[in-house]
Amino acid sequence: MDVVEKNEQVCIVNALPMEEGERERFIDLAQGAQQWFITPDQEGLETLPKDWHERVNIVLGNLPPADIAKCSNLQWLQTESAGVNAYQKPGVLGPQVKLTGASGAYGKAVSEHMFAMMWALMKHLPEYRDLQDRKQWKPLGQTLTPSESTVLVLGTGDIGSHFAQLAHNVGAHTVGVRRNPERSAPSIDDMHSFEDLDQLLPQADVVALALPAAADTHYLMNEQRLQAMKERAILINAGRGDAVDCAALARVLASGHLWGVGLDVSDPEPLPADHPLWAQDRCLITPHVAGGASLPSSHAKVIDIVESNLERFLAGKDLINRVQ
């Protein structure tokens, strides 16, 4: 059977962010499959056929899990995000559905954001900006340097390894924590398992979290572990918000412990308006913007991953970045 004929009955909803020329490439790659294009924020969803939930076989992009759960003939979901935990909750995907993410596309962007947060906190830059807003000329005293510091990286995959490389480049000693410490990672000087975490925390000048969502990392950084960190240590989290107990973190900061904190993710997310972390001048918060389309190179890598997987799926080959 001709490839085009074989794929004529396949229906695709494509909700990826598109740049000029990319839609045409996906049309070519689809090899005759029906493909409906909408925007990442679901603009155009109302233009799809009324029975699209029954017809669609492939979704490319991050449609709401509630919509995905209605897709009775779905065979494959490819997200544009590295994280896929929203789609792994009970009732969202049937056991027959293949799920792939965009892991590997965001290491550069997220690690650079984490590194910028770390260095800004070391040099009091967020606090100086607050003083500028109040038109105050006030030196804030001593600063820190990453040179010869000990940087503890929890999660040494794509993002964690990129961050370790940046820290290593400016003279830091990097210590990694991962599930299998026998596996090395780029720019990690010493690798440990999570069983060693409580012994490592008091030695670290910077603790950087780049962890994926997992039940056993929920509130990994609880109040006891936050208090175990050095008084002048810095905590950075750009992995999953619930790896840090943010209520406990607010109490620890209020007590005067820790030099500073940088959060691109939080629990809950977003933080409610009355959360005490908003008022902490030593806490730098950004609205989950480290990854996504913040760097053009990240977008290009996402498109490369999805294009490769679309070719593989239509040819009956194994998918990359498969989660289930």
N, C-alpha and C positions, 0 to 999 in steps of 0.2 A: 504494500500500500504506500502511495506517495506520502511524504511527510506532511505536506499541506493538507491533504485529505484526512490524515490521521488526527490533525489538530483542529479541524474545522468545528468540532463539537466542544472544544475547550473554551471556557469563558473566564476572562481575567478582569479583576478590578485593580487598576493601577493607581495608587494614591501616593506615589513617591513625589518629592519635589523635583520639578523638571526645569532644566535649562534649555536654551535654544538648541535644537537638533536632537535632543535626547528622546523626545517622543517618537520621532521617526525611527530611531534605532530600535526602540522597543517594539514598534510595529513590525519591523523587519524580523526581529528575533522571535516574535510570536508565531511566525510560520503559518499564518492562516487562522490562528485562533481569534475568537471574538475578544476584543479588549476595550474596556471602558475606562476612560481617564477622568479622575477627579483630583482636586487639590489635597494636600496633606491635612488641611483643616476641614475637609469634607465638602468644600464648595463644589457643587455639581452632583452631589449624591441624590438630590431630588430628581435629576434628569435620567437616572438609571431606570430600566424597565421595572415595573412593579414586582415582578417575580425574580428579581436579581438574586435574592437570598437563596432561592432554589436552584438557580442556574449556575452561579459562580463556582468555579473549581479552584481558582488560584487568587489569592489576595497579595498584592505587593504594597507594603506600607502598613502604617499603624492605624487601622480603623478601630473604632471603639470596641472593646471586648463584647459588649452587648450585641452589636451588629454581627460580629464574628460568630457568636453563639447561635445565631439564626441561620447560618449558612449550612444547610443540611447536606450539600454535596461537595463541601470543601475538601480538597485533597492536600493543599499546601498553603501555608502562610509564611511569607517572608517579611520580616519587619525591617524598617530602616534604622531602628535603634539596636544597640548592642544588647540591652536588657530586654528580656521577653517574659518576665515574671507575671505581668498582667494577664497574659494569655495562658498561663499554666494553672490558673485557678480552676477549681472544679466547675464543670458545666460550660466552659468556654470552647474547648476543642475536643472533638471526638478522638478516640484512640487511633483512628485511621489517618488522622491529619498529620502531615509532616510540618515541623516548625523549625525555621532557620532565622538567625539573627544577623546583625551586621558587625559582629565582633571583629576587631582588627582595623576598623575604620576610624576610631576616635582616639587612639593612643596619643598621638601628637597633640591634638587640641586640648584634651582633658589634662594631660600631664603639664602642658605649658600653663594652663590656668592654675593648677595646683602650685606650680613653682612660683608663679607671680604672686599668688596669695601668701606663700611662705615668706618670700623676700620682702613683700610689702609690710607684713606683720613684724618681721625682724627690725625694720627701719622705722616703725611707728607711722607709716604713711597714711593709713586710715584715720588715725588720731590727728595727724597734722591737717588732713582735709577737714576734719570737724572743727579744728581751731581756725582754719581759714574761713569756714562758713560763719564763724563768730567774730571774724576780723581780729584774731588774737595772735600776737607774735610771742610764742612761748616754747622754748626748747624743752624737749621731753627726756633728755638725758641719754643714758647708755643705750646702745643698740646691740644686735646680735649679728653673727655672720654664719653662713653655711660652711665656710672653710673649716675643716677639721672637726666638724660636728658629726654626731651619730644620727643618721636618718633611718628610722624604722619604717619599712614599707609593708603594710598588710595587704596581701593580694599582689602577686608579682606576674600577672598576665600582661596583656598588651599595654594597658595604661600604667600599671605599677612599674613595669620595666622601663617605659619611656621616662617616667618621673625619676627613677633611680639613675638613669643616664644623665639627666640634667643635674641632679644633685652631685653625682660623681664628678661631673665636668668642672664643678667649682670647689672641689676638694673635700667633699663629704665622704664619710665612711658609711656605706650602705649595708643595712641588715634587712633581709627579706623574711617574711613569714608566709608559708603556703602549706596546703594540705599534704603534699608529698615533698618533703625537704630534700629528697634525693635528686629531684629535678632542678637543674640550675636555671638561672634566668639572667639575661644580659645586665651587666653593671651592678649586680648584687655581690658584695664582697663576702658575706656570710649568710647562709640560708638556714632557717629553722622551721619547725612545725609549730602549730598553734599551741601545743602543749608547753612550749617554752615562753609563751607570751608574757606571763606574769613576771618572769625573771628578766625579760628584755625591756619592759616598759620603763623601769626606773633608770635605765642606762641611756635612754634616747633623748636627744635634744629636739627632734622632730618626729612625730608619729603621723604617717600619711596613709589614709585608707583608700584603697581602690578595689573594694570587695564587690563581687556579684551578690545578688539577693540569695539568701539561703536561710533556712530555719535556724541553723546553729550559729549564725552570725548576728541574729537579732539581739540588739543591745549588747553586742560584744564589748563595747566600751561603756561599761556601766559606771556608777559612781565610785565604786571601789577601785576600778582600774584607772579612772581619770585622776583620782587622788594619788595613785601610785606613780603617776608621771612626775618628772622633775617639776619643781615649782616654776622654773623659767622655760619650760618646754612649750612647743607649738603643736597643735593638733590640726590636721587638714583632712577633710572628708569630701571626696568627689565621687564616691562609689555608690553606695545605697544609704539612704537617709537613716534607716532603722538600725544601722550598725552602731550608731551612737544614741544613747539615751539623752535626748536634748533637754529634758526637764532636769536631769541630774547634772548635765553640763552647765546649765544656768546657775545652779547652786554652787558648783565648784568654782566658776568664774567669780561669782558674787563674794566668795570667801577670800578672793585674792590669789587663788592658785592658778597656775598656768600663765605664760607670757601672752599667748594669744591663740585664737581659733579662727580657721577659715572653713566655711561651709558653703558648698555649692548644692548640697542636698540636705534634707532635714526630715525629722519625724515629729509631728506630721508635716506634710508638704502640700502647700506652703504653710509656714508657721502662722498661727492665728495672730491677729493684731495685738492681743494682750500678752503674747508670750514674752517672758523676761529676757530672752536672748536678744530681742530687738534693741533693748536699752543698754546692752553691754558694749562699751566702746572698744573693748579688746576682742570683739567678735566681728569678723568680716563675713557678711552673708551675700551671696549672689543667687539669683533665681533659677538654678539648674540650667545654666547656659554654657557650661564648660565644653560640652559636646555639641550634638546637633549639627546645625549648618554654620557654626561659628567660624570654621575655616573652610575655604573652597576645596582644599585637598581632602577634607573629610567627606564632603559631598561626592567628590570624584571616586573615592574608594567605595562608598556605599553603592554607587551606580555600578562600579566594576563587579562587586560581589553579587548584586542582584542580577545583572546581565549574565554572569557566568552561571548562576544557579538556574535561571530561566532556560538557558540552552541545555543544561544538564537535565532538568526536569522533563522537558519536551523530548529529549533523546533517551529517557529512561535510565539516566546515569545517577550515581550517588551525588547528594547535595553537600556543599561545604557549609560549615557553621551550623550543622544540624544539632538541634537541642532535643528534639523528640521525633 
